[in-house]
Amino acid sequence: MKYELIIIRYGELGLKAKATRKTLENTLVKNIKNALQSRKISYNIKKEWGRIFVYTDEIDKGINVLTKIFGITSISPAIKTDSNIESISRLAVNISKEKINKKNSFALRVERTGKHSYSSQDAAVEIGNNIVKTTKSNVNLTHPDLELFIEIRNKNSYLFIEKIPCHGGLPLRTQGNILILIDSLDSILAAWYIMRRGCKPIFLNIKPSLYNVLSDFIDKWHADQDIVLINSKKNLFKNIRDIISERKCYAIVTGQALYKDSKNVISYLKKLNEKTTIPVLHPLISMKKEEIEKKFSEIGIKK
């Protein structure tokens, strides 16, 4: 089973007004191109309403890149054919022969967009019958051994067997500059949450020992290596104010969480609010240590 493209889906982008949606989609496509180019992956991109298609011979590498791009909710390596029901059925049978036999069960998940001479139900019945005849397997719509997805979109059809979940959110660099205070591993996780909302992070690294970890994190999640390194906390608040002014930052983000030492945390945050003029955000403030550790593992931040 040789895949020829990757289907990309996005979520909340599709809920925006038409002009905003177009801008967000274009930025997402640009981010995808930049990320693939950075990994030297050859590709061709096509976009339709509600879908982005990446054609590449390096499917596995492409999947690894795309799962780290904000704005994408899920992806599927797929095979393409036309929307002729005989063509779809032939391809579906060939895929099924590789994956199941008479001891297994399967389910078809058919979606259709556009005008065709058949309904989604018609397609599912005809294709399903052909798979049963060939593989002798049974249909099980609840707990199948194989789920075969068929997306029929106008003149083309796409067949795939998995939907790989991604992190969703909004495309990076669509929501303005945010200053991230990097003074612990937790603050790198806080940056991840803000990046997922589409913000462009500017990293103020006040803990030099974290530089390599931070740089690897930025590369992994396809952000800009926009790091300002400060070797001393002397004049820290003045430096923060200067960067805010120069880079036109809309907010400051910290990795503070109350599980550490609530009294000191609150005291520090109070001082930070007093010394700056823009909002200070704390994505981790109410998270428990166990929750933060789990998220570290999920997004690949190594201690």
TAGITA-V727061 format. One record per backbone hydrogen bond with DSSP energy under -0.5 kcal/mol. CO is the residue of the C=O (numbers start at 0). NH is the residue of the N-H. If there is no record, write none. Layout:
co={CO & CO}
nh={NH & NH}
This chain:
co={0 & 3 & 4 & 5 & 6 & 7 & 8 & 8 & 10 & 11 & 12 & 16 & 17 & 18 & 19 & 20 & 21 & 22 & 23 & 24 & 25 & 26 & 27 & 28 & 29 & 30 & 31 & 32 & 33 & 34 & 35 & 36 & 39 & 43 & 45 & 47 & 50 & 51 & 52 & 52 & 53 & 53 & 54 & 56 & 57 & 58 & 59 & 60 & 61 & 62 & 64 & 65 & 67 & 68 & 71 & 72 & 73 & 74 & 75 & 77 & 77 & 78 & 80 & 83 & 84 & 85 & 86 & 87 & 88 & 89 & 90 & 91 & 92 & 93 & 94 & 94 & 95 & 95 & 100 & 103 & 104 & 104 & 105 & 106 & 107 & 108 & 110 & 112 & 113 & 118 & 119 & 120 & 121 & 122 & 123 & 124 & 125 & 126 & 127 & 128 & 129 & 130 & 131 & 137 & 145 & 145 & 146 & 147 & 148 & 149 & 149 & 150 & 150 & 151 & 151 & 152 & 154 & 155 & 156 & 157 & 158 & 159 & 161 & 162 & 163 & 167 & 169 & 170 & 175 & 176 & 176 & 177 & 177 & 178 & 178 & 179 & 179 & 180 & 181 & 181 & 183 & 184 & 184 & 185 & 186 & 187 & 188 & 189 & 190 & 191 & 192 & 193 & 193 & 194 & 195 & 197 & 197 & 198 & 199 & 200 & 201 & 201 & 202 & 202 & 203 & 203 & 204 & 206 & 207 & 209 & 210 & 211 & 212 & 213 & 214 & 215 & 216 & 217 & 218 & 223 & 224 & 225 & 226 & 227 & 227 & 232 & 234 & 235 & 236 & 237 & 238 & 239 & 240 & 241 & 242 & 243 & 243 & 247 & 249 & 250 & 251 & 252 & 256 & 256 & 257 & 260 & 261 & 262 & 263 & 264 & 265 & 266 & 267 & 268 & 269 & 270 & 271 & 278 & 278 & 280 & 281 & 283 & 284 & 286 & 287 & 288 & 289 & 290 & 291 & 292 & 293 & 294 & 295 & 295 & 299}
nh={2 & 55 & 77 & 53 & 75 & 51 & 72 & 73 & 13 & 14 & 15 & 20 & 21 & 22 & 23 & 24 & 25 & 26 & 27 & 28 & 29 & 30 & 31 & 32 & 33 & 34 & 35 & 36 & 37 & 38 & 40 & 39 & 41 & 54 & 52 & 50 & 47 & 7 & 45 & 54 & 5 & 55 & 43 & 58 & 61 & 62 & 63 & 64 & 65 & 66 & 67 & 68 & 69 & 71 & 167 & 165 & 8 & 163 & 6 & 3 & 4 & 158 & 156 & 87 & 88 & 89 & 90 & 91 & 92 & 93 & 94 & 95 & 96 & 97 & 97 & 98 & 98 & 99 & 103 & 137 & 144 & 145 & 139 & 147 & 109 & 149 & 151 & 153 & 115 & 122 & 123 & 124 & 125 & 126 & 127 & 128 & 129 & 130 & 131 & 132 & 133 & 134 & 135 & 105 & 106 & 147 & 148 & 108 & 159 & 110 & 151 & 152 & 157 & 112 & 153 & 155 & 82 & 152 & 80 & 150 & 78 & 148 & 163 & 164 & 74 & 70 & 197 & 173 & 199 & 249 & 250 & 179 & 201 & 180 & 252 & 181 & 203 & 182 & 205 & 206 & 187 & 187 & 188 & 189 & 190 & 191 & 192 & 193 & 194 & 195 & 196 & 196 & 198 & 197 & 169 & 173 & 174 & 200 & 177 & 202 & 179 & 203 & 204 & 227 & 181 & 205 & 229 & 209 & 210 & 213 & 214 & 215 & 216 & 217 & 218 & 219 & 220 & 222 & 221 & 225 & 226 & 202 & 228 & 204 & 229 & 235 & 238 & 239 & 240 & 241 & 242 & 243 & 244 & 245 & 246 & 247 & 248 & 176 & 278 & 178 & 280 & 180 & 259 & 260 & 261 & 264 & 265 & 266 & 267 & 268 & 269 & 270 & 271 & 272 & 273 & 274 & 275 & 251 & 280 & 253 & 284 & 286 & 257 & 258 & 291 & 292 & 293 & 294 & 295 & 296 & 297 & 298 & 299 & 300 & 301}
